[in-house]
Amino acid sequence: MGKEIWRKRLVYLRDQWCAYPAPEALPRTRIFWIVTGLITLAVICFSAFYILYMGGRHVAFQTNAEDFGIMDQSIWNTAHGNLLHDTICNIINDTNCASPDGYVRFAIHFEPILFPISLFYYIWSDPRILFVIQTIIVALGAYPAYWLARLRLRNEWLAGAFALLYLIYPAQLQATTSDFHAVTLTASLLLFMLYFMYTRQTLWLFVFALLAMACKEDIPLVVLTFGLWSVIFQRRWKSGLALALLGLVWFVVATKVIMPHFSPTGQPLLISRYGGNAGGGSLVKDVLLHPVSFLRTYVFEYHHLAYIHAVLAPAGYIPRPHGGGIFYLPMLAPWVLVMAVPSLAINLLSSNPQQYSGLFHYNAEVVPIIIFSTIEALVVVRWLARHALAALAVRGVALARTSSDIGRFLPRVLTWVLVVGVIFSALRSDYYFHGQLPFSIGFQWPQTTPHMDLARHFMDMIPDDASVSAQTKLVPHLSHRTSIYMFPYAADPKYLNGRPADRLAEYVLLDVTGDVYPYFEAQQYTSEVKTVLASGNYGILAAQDGYMLLKRGLPAPRILPSSGNSQPSDPTSLLFDLPASFCSNIYVSPQEVMNSLQVDFKQPGGGHMDLAGFEVGASSPFSRTNGYGSLTTYWRVEQPSKQPLQVVTLLKGSNGQEYIASMDMPELAWCPTQSWKAGSIVRLATRTFNLQKSGIPNGLAQMSIALLPQAQTSSTIMDVQARLPLQVLHAPRTVTANQGTHTLQLMPITIVD
């Protein structure tokens, strides 16, 4: 008798706490169809908005060679009979450049889902079709989120809130708006898996398992954990073990057989992110021999903890008092959250900081598990509330009389409060942390400019079958060809591993005012471009408005005598005889000048030009951690300067010290001040800058500029005596000159974290 009682108690605990028997079906009432209709409307709005947004970003040259150009070229080549062939890689700071002849995509990632996707190119052979596919599939994940929450919480309106949570979850939006990646599709596919696993629909479970695993080589590890979870918590031995075995076999075959087979090195090309060619053996050794040091390095280190917070915080969190850490709502269901361990580990252990930044597409497969664990956390809260009330009821007759009403009412209110809190937490994260919702800080609808429209003119000059090395933002518009490279690959002979110069790209297309990736400093990029020009391998076919189209075999541009030695140690000092139209982008009409003023800078050796206006592209308050800014200045040229000058953007902090915000005005590297036309107005714009490494304290700061002879070191720039004296002749009251530091203070900005 005693054994029978204990068996019943264990069965009760299993059913009530952390085990999942077959769910009891719910009738499809009118409320169900109303909520389903609202979710369908949300899915349609989500899809329409982000398809248009991402399509607009592509047209506005806001997509990248890595990874949109890579994905588009691989899929386009597949549709044209060249199996996932790719030539785009990062020669500067990555390991995916194996050969100028290119490689098969499987050498980097195993994504067979790209085969059926390539069929859509027969319908519309345009890179934007990838955004349509990705956005619609991701949006459909709202339905399994709703169905799963409905069965667990037994309430349609609460369940509908989780469909909304999925659609606005920051990690999902980051993935959806980070170009196109096959793994982003798993945000939806894995949610379908969880739903079919919970409802014990085995056939559909395996269908979506196959689709999810086809998106990336590490997803089988997630499927493996799903299978083990089903064995432990659902007692589904056959299907659970079959799922786990399928995931294990797929992972081993993909990473140990298929990817090495297609890799020119015999190893997956990105294996160095996890301990080099040893296949991550050094990480395993660290775990076994130095576990405490391992945890400090890969989990408790500041940036890794910030990554965990960025991923989990939108689902709700409570900071512990006195700096004792943070408790995240999904942690109330650790038996569910544990399924995210493989994906989190892959990101935390990587040497690529982007993977643990909380941005981009690296967390798409984590989102479904966070949604499920948050649902279960509410189930746990409601269960605890009911049992706590029941325990209190036995302590008094008065409470016992009302415990029935309280027992029904209080858990529901508590659940709704938590759901509202979670939605608010997700929206708050979207607002502050690189959000991709229309109201988020820094969100802008992509806009085209005449400068962007001009790019098409240069692209039309390149034959469809020609090989091209182009800037990162230009590559996705040229990737429908067999050989397309990201500059400087295939443009500079030193990156050809000793191969002859005739293996260089036939054309090089650059925008010297554009994105400098894969370089992180504009000076490095400028040096490389000028090195290519000085090499003699290319001549200028066309140049205008900052664009430069080079063709192999044409006469190289002449190096101007003012450059000094024709072979200097620093190529950035070289000046070339470029077409006059190349610098046409710097000249504007008087009507285009913003915030008109007149500030005279005294120039050595003659020359006369005034600051005629400015425009600050930064909000106040300005975040030190994730804020971005820019500064545009307008100069009225009476007489060009006799020597090249440099404009420096400074911030004078609340502590009275000066901090460099930006020294990067790309036009000055190609159109120096001594070449400006007399009687013209010149517009100079900084590249977008941030203050993450500036060290400036919080508080009120003054954005200023200084003008000085062109210098290469920050120590010279911070030398007040090197700066040109200035005099304000006419300016708004907020603009003042600091004669002590020879700076012009433009506007105050409040600096915050």
DODO-326832 format. One record per residue (C-alpha): residue number from 1; z, y, x. Coordinates in steps of 0.2 Angstrom, whole numbers. Example, Ala and Ser with C-alpha at 12.3 -4.5 7.8 and 13.67 -1.06 7.14 Angstrom:
{1,{39,-22,62}}
{2,{36,-5,68}}
***
This chain:
{1,{0,0,0}}
{2,{4,12,14}}
{3,{-12,9,23}}
{4,{-22,13,6}}
{5,{-12,29,4}}
{6,{-16,35,22}}
{7,{-34,30,20}}
{8,{-36,41,4}}
{9,{-27,55,13}}
{10,{-40,54,28}}
{11,{-54,53,16}}
{12,{-47,68,7}}
{13,{-45,78,23}}
{14,{-63,73,29}}
{15,{-71,79,12}}
{16,{-60,95,12}}
{17,{-60,101,30}}
{18,{-74,97,42}}
{19,{-84,83,35}}
{20,{-99,85,24}}
{21,{-103,72,10}}
{22,{-118,74,-1}}
{23,{-117,91,-9}}
{24,{-115,92,-28}}
{25,{-131,100,-36}}
{26,{-130,116,-45}}
{27,{-140,120,-60}}
{28,{-153,133,-59}}
{29,{-147,146,-71}}
{30,{-154,163,-75}}
{31,{-144,171,-61}}
{32,{-152,159,-49}}
{33,{-169,165,-53}}
{34,{-164,183,-53}}
{35,{-157,181,-35}}
{36,{-172,171,-30}}
{37,{-183,185,-36}}
{38,{-173,198,-27}}
{39,{-174,188,-11}}
{40,{-193,186,-13}}
{41,{-195,204,-15}}
{42,{-184,207,1}}
{43,{-195,194,10}}
{44,{-211,203,5}}
{45,{-204,220,10}}
{46,{-198,213,27}}
{47,{-215,205,30}}
{48,{-225,220,25}}
{49,{-215,232,35}}
{50,{-214,222,51}}
{51,{-232,217,51}}
{52,{-237,235,49}}
{53,{-224,240,62}}
{54,{-229,227,75}}
{55,{-248,230,72}}
{56,{-245,249,74}}
{57,{-236,246,90}}
{58,{-251,236,97}}
{59,{-263,250,92}}
{60,{-251,262,100}}
{61,{-251,252,117}}
{62,{-233,247,115}}
{63,{-236,228,117}}
{64,{-235,221,135}}
{65,{-244,209,146}}
{66,{-228,199,147}}
{67,{-227,191,135}}
{68,{-240,197,122}}
{69,{-255,197,133}}
{70,{-250,180,140}}
{71,{-248,172,123}}
{72,{-264,180,116}}
{73,{-275,174,131}}
{74,{-268,157,130}}
{75,{-271,155,112}}
{76,{-288,163,113}}
{77,{-293,152,127}}
{78,{-287,137,117}}
{79,{-298,142,102}}
{80,{-313,143,114}}
{81,{-310,126,122}}
{82,{-300,131,137}}
{83,{-283,122,134}}
{84,{-269,136,135}}
{85,{-277,143,150}}
{86,{-268,159,157}}
{87,{-270,170,172}}
{88,{-257,184,168}}
{89,{-241,183,178}}
{90,{-229,194,187}}
{91,{-232,194,206}}
{92,{-218,206,210}}
{93,{-202,198,204}}
{94,{-205,182,196}}
{95,{-211,164,200}}
{96,{-225,162,188}}
{97,{-240,167,199}}
{98,{-246,151,205}}
{99,{-265,154,208}}
{100,{-278,167,205}}
{101,{-287,154,196}}
{102,{-273,153,183}}
{103,{-263,139,175}}
{104,{-260,130,159}}
{105,{-246,138,148}}
{106,{-237,121,149}}
{107,{-232,125,167}}
{108,{-220,138,160}}
{109,{-216,133,143}}
{110,{-220,118,132}}
{111,{-226,125,115}}
{112,{-238,113,107}}
{113,{-236,124,91}}
{114,{-249,135,99}}
{115,{-262,122,95}}
{116,{-262,125,76}}
{117,{-259,143,78}}
{118,{-275,145,88}}
{119,{-285,139,72}}
{120,{-281,156,64}}
{121,{-292,164,78}}
{122,{-307,157,69}}
{123,{-301,167,53}}
{124,{-297,184,63}}
{125,{-299,184,81}}
{126,{-287,198,84}}
{127,{-270,198,93}}
{128,{-262,206,78}}
{129,{-264,189,68}}
{130,{-250,183,79}}
{131,{-238,196,71}}
{132,{-244,191,54}}
{133,{-240,173,57}}
{134,{-223,176,66}}
{135,{-217,189,53}}
{136,{-220,178,38}}
{137,{-213,162,45}}
{138,{-197,172,51}}
{139,{-195,180,34}}
{140,{-196,163,25}}
{141,{-180,159,33}}
{142,{-171,169,20}}
{143,{-173,155,8}}
{144,{-164,141,17}}
{145,{-150,154,21}}
{146,{-149,157,2}}
{147,{-150,139,-3}}
{148,{-137,133,10}}
{149,{-125,147,6}}
{150,{-127,143,-12}}
{151,{-122,125,-10}}
{152,{-107,129,1}}
{153,{-100,145,-8}}
{154,{-105,139,-26}}
{155,{-110,157,-30}}
{156,{-128,164,-31}}
{157,{-124,182,-27}}
{158,{-113,178,-12}}
{159,{-127,167,-6}}
{160,{-140,181,-9}}
{161,{-130,191,3}}
{162,{-133,178,17}}
{163,{-151,179,14}}
{164,{-150,198,17}}
{165,{-139,195,32}}
{166,{-152,184,40}}
{167,{-166,197,37}}
{168,{-156,211,45}}
{169,{-147,201,59}}
{170,{-150,210,75}}
{171,{-154,195,86}}
{172,{-167,190,73}}
{173,{-174,207,72}}
{174,{-175,208,91}}
{175,{-185,192,92}}
{176,{-197,197,78}}
{177,{-201,214,86}}
{178,{-202,208,104}}
{179,{-220,205,105}}
{180,{-225,187,100}}
{181,{-216,171,105}}
{182,{-217,154,98}}
{183,{-198,152,100}}
{184,{-195,166,88}}
{185,{-202,155,74}}
{186,{-186,144,76}}
{187,{-175,157,68}}
{188,{-183,151,52}}
{189,{-188,133,56}}
{190,{-170,128,62}}
{191,{-162,135,46}}
{192,{-174,124,36}}
{193,{-168,110,47}}
{194,{-149,114,43}}
{195,{-153,115,24}}
{196,{-162,98,24}}
{197,{-149,90,35}}
{198,{-135,96,24}}
{199,{-144,90,8}}
{200,{-148,74,16}}
{201,{-167,76,14}}
{202,{-172,65,29}}
{203,{-191,67,28}}
{204,{-191,86,28}}
{205,{-177,86,41}}
{206,{-188,77,53}}
{207,{-204,87,48}}
{208,{-195,104,53}}
{209,{-187,96,68}}
{210,{-204,92,75}}
{211,{-210,109,71}}
{212,{-195,117,79}}
{213,{-196,107,95}}
{214,{-215,111,96}}
{215,{-210,129,99}}
{216,{-201,128,116}}
{217,{-195,114,128}}
{218,{-177,118,126}}
{219,{-176,117,107}}
{220,{-175,98,108}}
{221,{-158,100,115}}
{222,{-153,110,99}}
{223,{-161,96,88}}
{224,{-150,84,98}}
{225,{-134,93,94}}
{226,{-140,93,76}}
{227,{-142,75,76}}
{228,{-125,72,84}}
{229,{-117,84,72}}
{230,{-124,74,57}}
{231,{-117,58,64}}
{232,{-100,65,66}}
{233,{-98,76,51}}
{234,{-110,68,39}}
{235,{-107,50,44}}
{236,{-126,48,44}}
{237,{-128,36,58}}
{238,{-146,31,57}}
{239,{-154,47,54}}
{240,{-142,57,65}}
{241,{-144,45,80}}
{242,{-163,45,77}}
{243,{-163,64,77}}
{244,{-153,65,93}}
{245,{-164,52,102}}
{246,{-180,61,97}}
{247,{-173,77,104}}
{248,{-167,69,120}}
{249,{-184,60,123}}
{250,{-194,75,119}}
{251,{-184,86,131}}
{252,{-185,73,145}}
{253,{-204,70,143}}
{254,{-207,89,141}}
{255,{-197,95,156}}
{256,{-199,80,168}}
{257,{-217,74,164}}
{258,{-228,86,155}}
{259,{-223,103,163}}
{260,{-223,96,181}}
{261,{-240,88,177}}
{262,{-248,105,173}}
{263,{-238,115,186}}
{264,{-247,119,202}}
{265,{-230,117,211}}
{266,{-225,101,203}}
{267,{-210,109,195}}
{268,{-209,121,179}}
{269,{-213,138,186}}
{270,{-197,146,180}}
{271,{-185,132,186}}
{272,{-179,144,200}}
{273,{-169,154,187}}
{274,{-158,139,186}}
{275,{-154,134,204}}
{276,{-171,133,212}}
{277,{-182,118,214}}
{278,{-167,107,214}}
{279,{-169,108,195}}
{280,{-152,116,192}}
{281,{-142,104,203}}
{282,{-133,118,211}}
{283,{-126,123,194}}
{284,{-120,106,191}}
{285,{-112,105,207}}
{286,{-103,122,204}}
{287,{-97,115,187}}
{288,{-89,100,195}}
{289,{-82,107,211}}
{290,{-78,125,206}}
{291,{-75,125,187}}
{292,{-64,141,187}}
{293,{-76,151,198}}
{294,{-91,144,187}}
{295,{-83,151,171}}
{296,{-79,168,179}}
{297,{-97,170,185}}
{298,{-106,164,170}}
{299,{-95,167,155}}
{300,{-81,179,159}}
{301,{-91,191,169}}
{302,{-93,208,161}}
{303,{-112,207,157}}
{304,{-110,189,151}}
{305,{-96,193,139}}
{306,{-106,208,133}}
{307,{-120,197,129}}
{308,{-108,185,119}}
{309,{-102,200,109}}
{310,{-119,207,106}}
{311,{-124,190,98}}
{312,{-109,186,88}}
{313,{-102,203,84}}
{314,{-114,207,70}}
{315,{-107,192,60}}
{316,{-90,201,59}}
{317,{-76,202,72}}
{318,{-58,208,74}}
{319,{-53,216,91}}
{320,{-36,209,96}}
{321,{-23,223,100}}
{322,{-18,228,118}}
{323,{-35,222,124}}
{324,{-32,204,121}}
{325,{-50,200,117}}
{326,{-60,199,101}}
{327,{-60,186,87}}
{328,{-77,183,79}}
{329,{-78,177,61}}
{330,{-90,162,65}}
{331,{-77,155,77}}
{332,{-67,150,61}}
{333,{-80,136,60}}
{334,{-81,130,78}}
{335,{-87,113,73}}
{336,{-103,122,67}}
{337,{-104,135,81}}
{338,{-104,122,94}}
{339,{-122,118,90}}
{340,{-126,135,98}}
{341,{-119,129,115}}
{342,{-136,123,122}}
{343,{-145,139,118}}
{344,{-131,150,124}}
{345,{-129,140,140}}
{346,{-147,142,144}}
{347,{-146,161,143}}
{348,{-129,163,151}}
{349,{-134,152,166}}
{350,{-151,160,169}}
{351,{-153,172,184}}
{352,{-164,183,173}}
{353,{-153,196,166}}
{354,{-164,199,151}}
{355,{-159,182,145}}
{356,{-141,188,143}}
{357,{-144,206,138}}
{358,{-143,202,119}}
{359,{-161,209,118}}
{360,{-179,202,116}}
{361,{-183,184,109}}
{362,{-170,174,119}}
{363,{-158,172,104}}
{364,{-169,167,90}}
{365,{-163,149,89}}
{366,{-145,155,89}}
{367,{-147,165,73}}
{368,{-148,150,61}}
{369,{-132,142,68}}
{370,{-123,159,67}}
{371,{-128,161,49}}
{372,{-122,143,45}}
{373,{-105,145,55}}
{374,{-102,162,46}}
{375,{-105,153,29}}
{376,{-92,140,34}}
{377,{-80,153,40}}
{378,{-80,160,22}}
{379,{-77,142,16}}
{380,{-62,140,28}}
{381,{-55,157,23}}
{382,{-56,153,4}}
{383,{-48,136,7}}
{384,{-34,143,17}}
{385,{-31,157,4}}
{386,{-30,144,-10}}
{387,{-18,132,0}}
{388,{-7,147,5}}
{389,{-6,153,-13}}
{390,{-2,135,-18}}
{391,{12,134,-5}}
{392,{19,150,-10}}
{393,{19,145,-29}}
{394,{31,131,-27}}
{395,{45,144,-20}}
{396,{47,153,-37}}
{397,{45,150,-55}}
{398,{39,168,-58}}
{399,{25,166,-46}}
{400,{21,149,-52}}
{401,{17,156,-69}}
{402,{4,167,-62}}
{403,{-2,157,-48}}
{404,{-16,150,-58}}
{405,{-24,167,-61}}
{406,{-20,173,-43}}
{407,{-27,157,-36}}
{408,{-44,160,-44}}
{409,{-45,178,-42}}
{410,{-38,182,-24}}
{411,{-49,170,-14}}
{412,{-65,177,-23}}
{413,{-60,195,-19}}
{414,{-56,190,-1}}
{415,{-73,181,1}}
{416,{-82,196,-6}}
{417,{-73,208,5}}
{418,{-78,198,20}}
{419,{-96,196,15}}
{420,{-97,215,13}}
{421,{-88,217,30}}
{422,{-101,206,38}}
{423,{-116,215,31}}
{424,{-108,231,36}}
{425,{-105,224,54}}
{426,{-123,219,55}}
{427,{-130,236,49}}
{428,{-118,244,61}}
{429,{-124,234,76}}
{430,{-142,237,71}}
{431,{-138,256,70}}
{432,{-131,257,88}}
{433,{-137,243,98}}
{434,{-156,245,100}}
{435,{-158,242,82}}
{436,{-175,238,74}}
{437,{-171,245,56}}
{438,{-179,261,51}}
{439,{-162,270,51}}
{440,{-157,264,69}}
{441,{-154,276,83}}
{442,{-170,278,93}}
{443,{-181,269,80}}
{444,{-198,277,79}}
{445,{-214,272,70}}
{446,{-228,270,82}}
{447,{-240,284,84}}
{448,{-256,285,92}}
{449,{-262,300,103}}
{450,{-279,306,109}}
{451,{-274,299,126}}
{452,{-272,282,119}}
{453,{-288,283,109}}
{454,{-297,287,126}}
{455,{-292,270,133}}
{456,{-304,261,121}}
{457,{-319,271,130}}
{458,{-314,264,146}}
{459,{-312,246,140}}
{460,{-329,247,132}}
{461,{-336,250,149}}
{462,{-330,233,155}}
{463,{-341,217,152}}
{464,{-333,204,141}}
{465,{-335,191,154}}
{466,{-328,201,169}}
{467,{-312,198,177}}
{468,{-300,213,176}}
{469,{-283,218,183}}
{470,{-275,230,172}}
{471,{-258,239,168}}
{472,{-246,230,157}}
{473,{-249,240,141}}
{474,{-267,238,143}}
{475,{-268,220,146}}
{476,{-265,214,128}}
{477,{-281,224,123}}
{478,{-291,215,137}}
{479,{-284,198,135}}
{480,{-299,190,126}}
{481,{-307,184,142}}
{482,{-305,170,154}}
{483,{-298,180,169}}
{484,{-286,195,165}}
{485,{-272,199,177}}
{486,{-257,211,177}}
{487,{-259,224,190}}
{488,{-256,223,205}}
{489,{-261,204,205}}
{490,{-279,201,210}}
{491,{-281,220,214}}
{492,{-272,220,231}}
{493,{-278,207,244}}
{494,{-261,204,250}}
{495,{-257,195,234}}
{496,{-271,182,235}}
{497,{-262,171,248}}
{498,{-276,173,261}}
{499,{-291,171,249}}
{500,{-306,181,253}}
{501,{-308,198,245}}
{502,{-322,192,233}}
{503,{-308,183,223}}
{504,{-302,200,218}}
{505,{-304,206,200}}
{506,{-321,214,197}}
{507,{-313,229,188}}
{508,{-296,237,189}}
{509,{-290,248,174}}
{510,{-275,259,176}}
{511,{-266,273,167}}
{512,{-256,282,180}}
{513,{-246,291,167}}
{514,{-241,274,158}}
{515,{-228,260,160}}
{516,{-226,255,179}}
{517,{-220,237,175}}
{518,{-218,225,185}}
{519,{-212,239,196}}
{520,{-195,246,192}}
{521,{-198,263,201}}
{522,{-213,274,199}}
{523,{-214,278,217}}
{524,{-217,259,221}}
{525,{-231,259,208}}
{526,{-239,275,214}}
{527,{-238,268,232}}
{528,{-247,252,226}}
{529,{-261,261,217}}
{530,{-265,272,232}}
{531,{-264,257,243}}
{532,{-278,249,232}}
{533,{-288,265,233}}
{534,{-287,266,252}}
{535,{-291,248,254}}
{536,{-310,251,253}}
{537,{-312,237,240}}
{538,{-314,247,225}}
{539,{-323,263,220}}
{540,{-320,274,205}}
{541,{-332,270,191}}
{542,{-324,282,178}}
{543,{-308,293,178}}
{544,{-301,305,165}}
{545,{-285,310,157}}
{546,{-275,299,169}}
{547,{-285,284,167}}
{548,{-294,276,182}}
{549,{-307,262,180}}
{550,{-311,255,197}}
{551,{-326,243,201}}
{552,{-326,231,216}}
{553,{-340,235,228}}
{554,{-342,254,224}}
{555,{-339,267,238}}
{556,{-320,270,240}}
{557,{-314,288,236}}
{558,{-312,300,251}}
{559,{-295,303,257}}
{560,{-292,322,258}}
{561,{-288,329,275}}
{562,{-272,337,268}}
{563,{-265,319,267}}
{564,{-263,319,286}}
{565,{-265,303,295}}
{566,{-277,291,285}}
{567,{-266,277,287}}
{568,{-248,283,284}}
{569,{-233,272,283}}
{570,{-230,279,266}}
{571,{-246,278,255}}
{572,{-238,289,241}}
{573,{-242,304,252}}
{574,{-261,301,252}}
{575,{-272,312,241}}
{576,{-289,307,236}}
{577,{-305,316,231}}
{578,{-304,311,213}}
{579,{-315,318,199}}
{580,{-309,334,191}}
{581,{-308,325,174}}
{582,{-295,314,181}}
{583,{-281,327,179}}
{584,{-288,334,162}}
{585,{-272,328,153}}
{586,{-261,340,162}}
{587,{-269,356,154}}
{588,{-265,362,137}}
{589,{-268,377,126}}
{590,{-255,391,123}}
{591,{-253,385,105}}
{592,{-246,368,112}}
{593,{-232,376,122}}
{594,{-214,372,114}}
{595,{-199,384,115}}
{596,{-208,398,124}}
{597,{-200,407,138}}
{598,{-204,415,155}}
{599,{-194,410,170}}
{600,{-201,415,187}}
{601,{-198,404,203}}
{602,{-200,412,220}}
{603,{-212,401,230}}
{604,{-213,401,249}}
{605,{-230,405,256}}
{606,{-237,413,241}}
{607,{-242,406,224}}
{608,{-236,411,207}}
{609,{-232,401,192}}
{610,{-219,403,178}}
{611,{-210,391,167}}
{612,{-218,394,150}}
{613,{-209,382,139}}
{614,{-200,366,137}}
{615,{-195,351,126}}
{616,{-181,340,127}}
{617,{-183,322,120}}
{618,{-165,317,119}}
{619,{-152,317,105}}
{620,{-135,324,106}}
{621,{-123,315,107}}
{622,{-132,305,121}}
{623,{-127,288,124}}
{624,{-124,283,143}}
{625,{-126,265,139}}
{626,{-141,264,128}}
{627,{-148,281,126}}
{628,{-165,286,132}}
{629,{-172,304,135}}
{630,{-187,313,142}}
{631,{-191,331,147}}
{632,{-207,340,145}}
{633,{-210,357,154}}
{634,{-225,369,152}}
{635,{-230,380,167}}
{636,{-241,395,167}}
{637,{-252,396,183}}
{638,{-256,413,189}}
{639,{-260,407,207}}
{640,{-258,389,213}}
{641,{-244,385,225}}
{642,{-248,383,244}}
{643,{-238,367,245}}
{644,{-234,353,233}}
{645,{-219,356,223}}
{646,{-207,344,213}}
{647,{-198,347,197}}
{648,{-181,338,196}}
{649,{-171,335,180}}
{650,{-152,337,182}}
{651,{-137,335,171}}
{652,{-121,346,176}}
{653,{-107,335,170}}
{654,{-90,340,162}}
{655,{-83,338,179}}
{656,{-94,352,186}}
{657,{-104,340,197}}
{658,{-123,338,196}}
{659,{-132,321,192}}
{660,{-150,317,193}}
{661,{-157,312,177}}
{662,{-175,310,182}}
{663,{-187,314,197}}
{664,{-202,305,190}}
{665,{-216,316,183}}
{666,{-231,305,187}}
{667,{-244,319,185}}
{668,{-237,327,201}}
{669,{-241,312,212}}
{670,{-259,313,207}}
{671,{-262,331,202}}
{672,{-251,341,214}}
{673,{-246,359,211}}
{674,{-258,366,224}}
{675,{-273,359,214}}
{676,{-269,367,198}}
{677,{-282,379,190}}
{678,{-277,397,190}}
{679,{-276,404,173}}
{680,{-271,388,165}}
{681,{-255,380,157}}
{682,{-250,364,164}}
{683,{-239,351,154}}
{684,{-228,340,165}}
{685,{-218,326,156}}
{686,{-205,314,164}}
{687,{-205,296,161}}
{688,{-192,290,149}}
{689,{-175,290,158}}
{690,{-157,284,154}}
{691,{-140,287,161}}
{692,{-134,269,164}}
{693,{-132,271,183}}
{694,{-129,290,184}}
{695,{-110,289,184}}
{696,{-109,305,173}}
{697,{-93,306,163}}
{698,{-92,308,145}}
{699,{-91,326,138}}
{700,{-102,341,137}}
{701,{-116,342,150}}
{702,{-130,354,154}}
{703,{-147,348,155}}
{704,{-156,358,169}}
{705,{-171,359,180}}
{706,{-174,364,198}}
{707,{-190,367,208}}
{708,{-191,363,226}}
{709,{-204,358,239}}
{710,{-209,340,237}}
{711,{-196,328,245}}
{712,{-193,310,246}}
{713,{-175,308,247}}
{714,{-161,312,235}}
{715,{-150,320,248}}
{716,{-164,334,250}}
{717,{-165,336,232}}
{718,{-147,339,230}}
{719,{-147,352,244}}
{720,{-146,368,234}}
{721,{-153,378,249}}
{722,{-170,368,247}}
{723,{-172,374,229}}
{724,{-183,388,224}}
{725,{-174,404,218}}
{726,{-178,409,200}}
{727,{-177,423,188}}
{728,{-176,423,169}}
{729,{-188,436,162}}
{730,{-188,430,144}}
{731,{-179,415,136}}
{732,{-168,410,121}}
{733,{-149,413,123}}
{734,{-146,395,126}}
{735,{-156,395,142}}
{736,{-148,403,157}}
{737,{-150,403,176}}
{738,{-137,397,188}}
{739,{-140,407,203}}
{740,{-127,398,213}}
{741,{-136,381,212}}
{742,{-154,388,209}}
{743,{-155,378,192}}
{744,{-161,383,175}}
{745,{-149,377,161}}
{746,{-160,372,146}}
{747,{-148,365,133}}
{748,{-130,357,132}}
{749,{-129,339,128}}
{750,{-114,329,123}}
{751,{-112,312,133}}
{752,{-104,298,125}}
{753,{-102,279,129}}
***
